[in-house]
Amino acid sequence: MPAREGRAVTVAAGQRVSIVDLEGGQVGDLFAFAADDVNEHLSASHTRAATNRLFPAVGQQFLTDRRRPILTLLSDTSPGWHDMLIAACDPARYAALGVAGSHASCAENLRLSLAAMGLSVPFTPQPVNVFMRIPVEGGELRWLPAASGPGDSVTFEAVMDCVLVLSACPQDVVGINGGRPTPLAIDILPA
């Protein structure tokens, strides 16, 4: 998947999905929706409440806004930073950062990716920002470059039939992608 772009894929319960940081240092905004009702979506806040963690650990499940498991984190070869606090970038975020004109964003990548499947949602849910390193220190957030290296990956198993959307985050103003967005790979593995 090229830098700055997004893709949507349908994943059946039991299938595995691997996200690979091809060059290292790239954040991916991951969204997941129930296949039979895209109004039900992966919820970072519901997941945090169930796991009691700011960052997911291998073996833990991600919940929907209806508190149903949607994904399980099976493996992680990265340093383990996967932010569940920061909203997807959008045009308003770039305007607030002083970027004039249009700029690719994860919110727009979500909209376009779902539209390509004939789907839409009236909101942009909180993503799981894979490889994004936002530590909390003294009650404040620090925006650090992703610590993932070339080839680092995370693998999820779908607990229910779902639609996954991955955006290779186009953020090039704050340093989370080291200032230069790069491609990601998303691979669907057999059940």
C-alpha atoms as one frame of an Amber mdcrd trajectory, in Angstrom:
protein
   0.000   0.000   0.000   1.587   3.288  -1.073   2.507   5.981   1.430  -0.321
   8.413   2.246  -3.039   6.038   0.961  -5.574   3.679   2.509  -7.103   0.301
   1.658 -10.167  -1.597   2.838 -10.342  -5.393   2.968 -13.013  -7.857   4.048
 -11.808 -10.430   6.566 -13.725 -13.517   7.664 -13.791 -14.680  11.275 -10.690
 -16.793  11.878  -8.624 -15.191   9.133  -5.410 -13.426  10.018  -4.211 -10.065
   8.811  -0.592  -8.960   8.936   0.472  -5.317   8.730   4.112  -4.816   7.789
   6.146  -1.632   8.086   8.206  -2.044   4.930  10.833   0.662   5.490  10.473
   1.310   9.227   9.166   4.316  11.114   5.690   4.411   9.501   2.409   4.725
  11.397  -0.729   2.950  10.172  -4.214   3.962  11.273  -6.241   0.750  11.616
 -10.039   0.817  11.631 -12.327  -2.228  11.881 -16.081  -2.532  11.340 -18.533
  -5.414  11.763 -19.178  -6.753   8.250 -22.932  -7.029   8.791 -23.303  -3.512
  10.292 -20.519  -0.970   9.757 -22.084   1.227  12.432 -20.457  -1.210  14.899
 -16.753  -0.457  14.966 -13.526  -1.183  16.809 -13.460   1.143  19.806 -10.163
   2.094  21.397 -11.939   3.417  24.498 -13.923   0.211  25.033 -10.743  -1.809
  24.430  -8.760   0.243  26.979 -11.527  -0.293  29.561 -11.458  -4.073  28.991
  -7.673  -4.513  28.895  -6.664  -1.828  31.426  -3.841  -0.833  29.068  -2.923
   2.210  26.996  -1.081   0.023  24.495  -2.299  -3.435  23.427  -0.411  -6.589
  24.303  -0.120  -9.836  22.355  -3.064 -12.106  23.121  -5.452  -9.280  23.933
  -8.701  -8.649  22.125  -9.967  -5.390  20.672 -13.619  -4.640  21.339 -16.300
  -2.851  19.371 -18.434  -0.002  20.652 -20.941  -2.760  21.560 -18.257  -4.471
  23.694 -17.941  -7.466  21.378 -14.504  -8.830  20.412 -13.593  -7.971  16.809
  -9.806  -8.616  16.602  -7.140 -10.409  18.615  -3.502  -9.304  18.522  -1.672
 -12.567  17.723   1.911 -11.418  17.225   4.039  -8.314  17.213   7.647  -8.119
  16.028   7.837  -4.342  16.568   8.844  -2.575  19.797   5.138  -2.713  20.732
   4.050   0.918  20.449   0.483   0.990  19.097  -1.295   4.154  20.190  -4.955
   4.022  21.218  -5.294   7.685  22.268  -4.818   9.888  19.206  -7.587  10.616
  16.697  -7.065  10.050  12.980  -5.568  13.032  11.164  -8.108  15.038   9.187
  -8.317  18.342   7.282  -9.056  20.292  10.493  -5.895  18.877  12.124  -3.747
  20.013   9.216  -5.390  23.451   9.227  -4.603  23.732  12.960  -0.982  22.816
  12.161  -0.834  25.648   9.615  -1.036  23.557   6.455  -2.856  25.498   3.741
  -4.906  23.745   1.056  -5.751  20.089   0.848  -3.585  17.434   2.478  -4.099
  13.670   2.471  -5.443  12.416   5.801  -6.341   9.151   7.496  -9.951  10.309
   7.870 -10.181  10.915   4.122  -8.390   7.614   3.394 -11.028   5.872   5.542
 -13.874   7.540   3.647 -12.390   6.777   0.221 -11.507   3.168   1.106 -15.006
   2.406   2.379 -16.587   4.167  -0.632 -14.599   1.869  -2.953 -16.482  -1.027
  -1.293 -19.834   0.756  -1.533 -19.819   1.509   2.218 -19.858   4.643   4.343
 -19.999   5.685   7.967 -21.179   9.047   9.306 -18.138   9.400  11.603 -14.424
   8.704  11.868 -13.877   6.335  14.790 -10.756   6.369  16.916  -8.213   4.146
  15.137  -5.604   1.877  16.611  -2.467   3.646  15.408  -0.116   0.722  14.791
   3.575   1.526  15.275   2.712   5.031  16.637   4.814   6.017  19.656   2.945
   8.452  21.900   4.167   7.902  25.459   2.443   9.572  28.376   4.963  11.227
  30.690   3.926  13.302  33.675   0.380  13.441  32.338   1.493  14.871  28.978
   1.657  13.232  25.558   4.948  13.112  23.639   4.828  12.861  19.823   7.842
  10.690  18.964   8.887   9.065  15.691   7.645   5.512  15.231  10.225   3.063
  16.582   9.335   0.229  14.180  12.073  -1.033  11.898  11.987  -2.339   8.328
   9.933  -5.534   8.232   8.382  -5.143  11.680   4.833  -6.456  11.711   1.700
  -7.014  13.731  -0.711  -9.848  13.056  -4.363  -9.833  14.039  -6.997 -12.569
  13.909 -10.562 -11.569  13.089 -12.962 -12.698  15.806 -15.967 -11.783  13.648
 -16.460 -11.111   9.943 -15.243  -7.573   9.510 -14.092  -4.830   7.194 -10.612
  -3.536   7.985  -9.288  -0.226   6.734  -5.604   0.633   6.969  -4.229   4.075
   6.213  -0.490   4.597   5.722  -0.632   7.805   7.733   0.261  10.839   5.598
   1.320  12.945   8.603   4.430  14.888   7.610   4.105  17.928   9.892   4.597
  16.382  13.346   7.449  13.863  13.472   5.564  10.589  14.023   6.631   9.272
  10.584  10.069  10.844  10.731   8.791  13.591   8.404   8.451  11.299   5.392
   5.543   8.873   5.054   6.429   5.485   3.553   4.431   2.433   2.370   2.906
  -0.336   4.467   1.827  -3.852   3.477  -1.420  -5.498   4.492  -1.616  -9.252
   3.931  -4.629 -11.500   4.508  -3.483 -14.936   5.678  -5.549 -18.133   5.510
  -7.703 -19.119   8.497
